[in-house]
């Protein structure tokens, strides 16, 4: 830490699982060192999304600046993350020039995927507490001049604006739907759950989490149907808070019977469904990885979600026009009860950025224009 020219903190769900003290200590460490920080899907909120050192989520659908920083760093400090395949990409090209430290409570996770130089087994909060004490006792030193240059590189990657998309005045883009949801709810006491798929990745990209335990998602389990019952549990635990389940229509239908639970117990959970009438992530992979050979990724017989809400005695809202979206979201927020919000979005929008399977962190796809021939046969068989 004292001599690194291009350091980065790579954090995961272990920080949140360790408890509030771990997140507090992590924030103190980042502020004291001025090192950049990124996180896995499961670690969002441990460091605030509005923090100046935040690079965004990393990984397969992570931000360009986060992935490029991971690839080019010379010191990687992994705090409570697993080095799973959504993060590492091609193993032999994963951050090839870095010294790697790994803090994890589970000894079996150390050196399981990536060989590390500094293994530290322990609870995140305890290790960070010790780390801060030792580093402060040694004089709080960092390679400040090199760090300035490192931030200049990162700022250049940030200018790529990897989350930009082409807006549409007639059709709601899913990215726009989540941008507006973020803008209209960020000042609320808000909790977000998700199902599994493209909507999950867009939610991670476009929604900001400034505190731990505000983001509930099934992560590596990939559990379609998780989000709705999770939102009910969160609402029971936080009855006065705003709880929104960002869903895809296919995932949401897997546990639709829980509308009965929400109504029975008067739980005002909001079901924000990005309805593209597709198994969106499956369709995207079939397009990009399998030569547009689509199989069972169309949803051709969906219910009328407004009528379905009404059948349960809940409120249903349908929105298909971008110009109506803000008013519709506010209608959802102002309703004191369960809501099913059917947001009809662009059917074939792909989720970018994306690290193609079999590629390294610095070989990201940033949009549809870059996909032709980007994924070879070797990469396709990895999915």
C-alpha positions in Angstrom: 0.0 0.0 0.0 2.9 2.4 0.7 4.6 1.8 -2.6 1.9 0.8 -5.1 1.5 2.9 -8.1 -1.9 1.6 -9.3 -3.7 0.2 -6.3 -7.4 -0.8 -6.2 -9.8 -2.2 -3.6 -11.9 -5.0 -5.0 -14.8 -5.6 -2.5 -17.6 -8.2 -2.3 -20.5 -9.5 -0.3 -18.2 -10.5 2.5 -18.0 -6.8 3.6 -21.7 -6.6 4.0 -22.0 -10.0 5.6 -19.4 -9.0 8.2 -21.8 -6.3 9.5 -22.1 -2.5 9.6 -18.6 -2.0 11.2 -16.9 -3.6 8.2 -18.6 -1.1 5.8 -17.7 1.8 8.1 -14.0 0.7 8.3 -13.9 0.2 4.5 -15.1 3.8 4.0 -12.5 5.0 6.4 -9.7 3.1 4.7 -10.7 4.4 1.2 -10.9 8.0 2.5 -7.5 7.7 4.2 -5.7 6.1 1.2 -7.5 7.7 -1.7 -7.4 4.4 -3.5 -10.1 3.6 -6.1 -12.7 1.1 -5.1 -15.0 -1.3 -7.1 -17.4 -4.0 -6.0 -19.0 -7.2 -7.1 -22.8 -7.4 -7.5 -23.2 -8.6 -3.9 -21.0 -5.9 -2.4 -23.0 -2.9 -3.7 -23.6 -0.4 -0.9 -20.7 -1.3 1.3 -19.0 1.8 -0.2 -21.4 4.6 -1.2 -22.2 5.0 -4.9 -21.9 8.8 -4.5 -18.4 8.4 -3.0 -15.7 10.1 -5.0 -13.5 7.0 -5.1 -16.3 4.8 -6.5 -15.7 3.2 -9.9 -18.9 1.3 -10.1 -19.5 -2.4 -10.3 -17.0 -4.6 -12.0 -17.4 -7.9 -13.8 -19.2 -9.3 -16.9 -21.6 -6.4 -17.0 -19.5 -4.0 -14.9 -18.4 -0.6 -15.8 -15.5 0.0 -18.2 -13.5 2.1 -15.7 -13.8 -0.6 -13.0 -12.8 -3.5 -15.3 -9.9 -1.6 -16.9 -8.6 -0.6 -13.5 -8.8 -4.2 -12.3 -6.8 -5.3 -15.4 -4.1 -2.6 -15.1 -3.6 -2.3 -11.4 -0.4 -3.2 -9.7 -1.9 -3.9 -6.2 -5.3 -5.6 -5.9 -6.7 -5.8 -2.4 -9.7 -8.3 -2.5 -11.9 -7.7 0.5 -14.6 -10.4 1.0 -15.0 -11.4 -2.7 -14.7 -14.8 -4.3 -12.9 -14.3 -7.7 -15.8 -16.0 -9.4 -16.1 -16.4 -13.1 -18.3 -13.3 -13.6 -15.4 -11.2 -12.3 -12.2 -12.9 -13.5 -13.0 -13.5 -17.2 -10.1 -15.3 -18.8 -8.0 -16.6 -15.8 -4.6 -16.5 -17.5 -5.2 -12.8 -18.4 -6.7 -11.7 -15.1 -4.9 -8.6 -13.8 -1.6 -10.0 -15.0 0.7 -7.3 -13.5 -0.7 -7.1 -10.0 0.3 -8.2 -6.5 -2.9 -9.7 -5.1 -4.1 -9.8 -1.5 -7.2 -11.7 -0.5 -9.1 -11.2 2.8 -11.8 -13.8 3.4 -13.3 -15.5 6.4 -13.5 -18.8 4.5 -10.1 -20.4 4.1 -11.3 -22.6 1.3 -11.8 -19.5 -0.8 -8.2 -18.5 -0.7 -6.3 -19.7 -3.8 -9.4 -21.6 -5.0 -9.6 -19.7 -8.3 -6.8 -17.2 -8.4 -3.4 -17.7 -6.7 -2.8 -14.7 -4.4 0.4 -13.3 -3.0 -1.0 -12.2 0.4 -3.7 -14.5 1.8 -5.4 -13.2 5.0 -8.0 -15.4 6.6 -10.4 -13.6 9.0 -13.6 -11.6 9.4 -13.5 -8.5 7.3 -14.2 -6.1 10.1 -11.5 -7.5 12.3 -8.9 -7.6 9.5 -9.7 -4.0 8.4 -9.5 -2.8 12.0 -6.0 -4.3 12.3 -5.0 -3.1 8.8 -5.9 0.5 9.6 -4.0 0.3 13.0 -0.9 -1.0 11.4 -1.0 1.4 8.4 -1.6 4.4 10.6 1.2 3.4 13.0 3.6 3.3 10.0 2.7 6.9 9.1 -0.3 6.6 6.7 2.0 6.6 3.7 1.0 6.1 0.1 2.7 6.7 -3.2 0.8 9.9 -3.7 2.5 11.1 -6.9 1.9 7.8 -8.7 -1.6 7.8 -7.3 -2.3 11.1 -9.1 -1.3 9.6 -12.4 -3.4 6.5 -11.7 -6.5 8.7 -11.1 -5.8 10.5 -14.4 -5.9 7.1 -16.2 -9.1 6.2 -14.5 -10.7 9.6 -15.3 -9.9 9.0 -19.0 -11.7 5.6 -18.8 -14.6 7.3 -17.1 -15.0 9.6 -20.1 -15.9 6.6 -22.3 -19.3 6.9 -20.6 -19.9 3.1 -21.0 -23.6 3.3 -19.7 -24.7 5.7 -22.5 -27.5 4.3 -24.7 -29.6 5.5 -27.6 -32.8 7.0 -26.2 -36.1 6.5 -28.0 -39.1 8.9 -27.9 -41.6 6.1 -28.7 -40.4 3.1 -26.8 -39.2 2.9 -23.2 -35.6 1.8 -23.1 -35.0 -0.4 -20.0 -32.0 1.8 -19.1 -34.2 4.9 -19.2 -36.8 3.2 -17.0 -34.2 2.5 -14.3 -32.7 6.0 -14.7 -36.1 7.5 -13.9 -36.8 5.1 -11.1 -33.4 6.1 -9.6 -34.1 9.8 -10.0 -37.6 9.6 -8.4 -36.8 7.3 -5.5 -33.2 8.0 -4.5 -34.3 10.4 -1.7 -36.6 7.8 -0.2 -35.7 5.4 2.5 -35.4 2.8 -0.2 -34.7 -1.0 -0.5 -34.3 -2.7 -3.8 -34.7 -6.4 -4.6 -34.3 -8.1 -8.0 -35.1 -11.2 -9.9 -32.5 -12.6 -12.3 -31.6 -11.5 -15.8 -31.0 -8.3 -17.8 -33.1 -6.2 -15.4 -30.9 -7.3 -12.5 -27.8 -6.1 -14.3 -29.4 -2.8 -15.4 -30.6 -2.2 -11.8 -27.0 -2.8 -10.6 -25.7 -0.3 -13.2 -28.2 2.5 -12.9 -29.4 2.4 -9.3 -27.1 3.9 -6.7 -26.7 2.3 -3.2 -25.1 4.4 -0.5 -25.5 2.1 2.4 -25.2 -1.7 2.9 -28.2 -4.0 3.0 -30.2 -1.9 0.7 -29.7 -4.2 -2.3 -31.1 -7.8 -2.2 -30.3 -10.0 -5.1 -29.6 -13.7 -5.5 -26.1 -13.2 -7.0 -24.3 -16.3 -8.2 -27.2 -18.6 -7.4 -29.1 -17.0 -10.4 -32.4 -17.7 -8.7 -35.3 -16.5 -10.9 -38.3 -15.9 -8.6 -36.2 -14.6 -5.7 -37.1 -11.0 -5.8 -40.8 -10.9 -5.1 -40.7 -13.0 -1.8 -37.5 -11.2 -0.9 -39.3 -7.8 -1.2 -42.1 -9.1 1.1 -39.5 -10.1 3.7 -37.8 -6.7 3.5 -41.1 -4.9 3.7 -42.0 -6.9 6.9 -38.7 -5.9 8.4 -39.0 -2.2 7.3 -42.7 -1.5 7.3 -42.3 2.3 6.8 -39.7 2.1 4.0 -40.1 2.0 0.2 -39.5 -1.5 -1.1 -39.2 -2.1 -4.8 -38.7 -5.4 -6.6 -37.1 -4.7 -10.0 -38.2 -7.7 -12.1 -38.4 -9.3 -15.4 -41.8 -10.6 -16.4 -40.6 -14.2 -16.6 -38.9 -14.3 -13.3 -41.8 -12.4 -11.6 -44.4 -15.0 -12.7 -42.5 -17.8 -10.9 -43.7 -16.6 -7.5 -46.7 -14.5 -8.6 -48.9 -16.2 -5.9 -47.1 -14.0 -3.3 -49.4 -11.2 -4.3 -51.8 -13.0 -2.0 -49.3 -12.7 0.8 -48.7 -9.0 0.1 -52.5 -8.2 0.1 -53.2 -10.4 3.2 -50.7 -8.6 5.3 -51.1 -5.1 3.8 -47.5 -4.9 2.6 -47.1 -2.0 0.1 -44.4 -3.7 -2.0 -43.9 -2.3 -5.5 -43.3 -4.7 -8.3 -41.5 -2.8 -11.1 -41.5 -5.2 -14.0 -39.4 -4.5 -17.1 -41.5 -6.4 -19.5 -39.7 -7.1 -22.8 -41.8 -10.3 -23.5 -38.5 -12.2 -23.6 -36.2 -14.2 -21.3 -33.9 -11.2 -21.9 -30.5 -12.5 -20.8 -31.1 -15.9 -22.4 -32.1 -14.2 -25.6 -29.1 -11.9 -25.5 -26.7 -14.9 -25.0 -28.5 -16.8 -27.8 -27.9 -13.7 -30.1 -24.3 -13.1 -29.1 -23.0 -16.5 -28.4 -25.1 -18.9 -30.5 -25.5 -17.1 -33.8 -29.1 -15.9 -33.2 -30.4 -19.4 -32.8 -33.2 -18.6 -30.5 -34.8 -21.4 -28.4 -37.6 -20.9 -25.9 -36.6 -17.3 -25.1 -39.9 -15.7 -26.3 -42.8 -15.2 -23.9 -45.8 -15.3 -26.2 -48.6 -15.9 -23.7 -48.2 -13.4 -20.9 -51.0 -12.3 -18.6 -52.4 -8.8 -18.5 -50.5 -7.6 -15.4 -53.0 -4.8 -14.6 -55.9 -7.3 -14.5 -53.8 -9.7 -12.6 -53.1 -7.1 -9.9 -56.8 -6.2 -9.8 -57.7 -9.9 -9.4 -55.6 -9.9 -6.2 -57.2 -6.6 -5.1 -53.9 -4.7 -5.7 -53.2 -1.8 -8.0 -52.0 -2.3 -11.6 -50.2 0.3 -13.7 -49.3 -0.1 -17.4 -46.8 2.2 -19.1 -45.5 2.0 -22.6 -44.7 5.6 -23.5 -41.5 7.3 -22.3 -43.4 10.6 -21.9 -45.8 9.0 -19.4 -43.1 7.2 -17.3 -42.5 9.8 -14.6 -46.2 10.3 -13.9 -46.7 6.5 -13.8 -43.8 6.0 -11.4 -45.1 8.7 -9.1 -48.5 7.0 -9.2 -46.9 3.8 -8.0 -45.0 5.6 -5.2 -48.0 7.4 -4.0 -50.2 4.3 -3.8 -50.4 3.0 -0.2 -50.6 -0.6 -1.0 -49.1 -3.3 -3.3 -48.6 -2.3 -6.9 -47.7 -4.3 -10.1 -46.1 -1.8 -12.5 -46.0 -3.3 -16.0 -43.3 -1.3 -17.8 -43.3 -2.3 -21.5 -39.7 -1.9 -22.7 -37.7 -2.4 -25.9 -37.8 -6.1 -26.6 -34.3 -6.7 -28.0 -32.1 -4.3 -26.0 -28.8 -5.9 -25.0 -27.1 -5.3 -21.7 -23.7 -3.6 -22.1 -20.9 -3.2 -21.2 -20.1 -6.9 -21.4 -17.0 -9.0 -21.1 -17.5 -11.8 -23.6 -16.9 -15.3 -22.2 -13.4 -16.3 -22.8 -12.1 -12.7 -22.9 -10.1 -10.6 -20.5 -11.2 -7.5 -18.6 -9.7 -5.1 -21.1 -11.7 -6.7 -24.0 -15.1 -5.4 -23.2 -18.0 -4.9 -25.6 -19.4 -1.4 -25.2 -22.4 -1.7 -27.5 -24.1 -3.5 -30.4 -21.7 -2.1 -33.0 -18.8 -4.1 -31.4 -20.4 -7.5 -31.2 -19.7 -8.9 -34.7 -17.1 -11.7 -34.4 -16.3 -10.6 -30.9 -17.1 -14.0 -29.3 -15.3 -17.0 -30.9 -16.3 -20.7 -30.6 -14.0 -21.2 -27.6 -15.8 -18.5 -25.8 -19.3 -19.7 -26.7 -18.8 -23.2 -25.2 -17.9 -21.6 -21.8 -21.6 -20.4 -21.3 
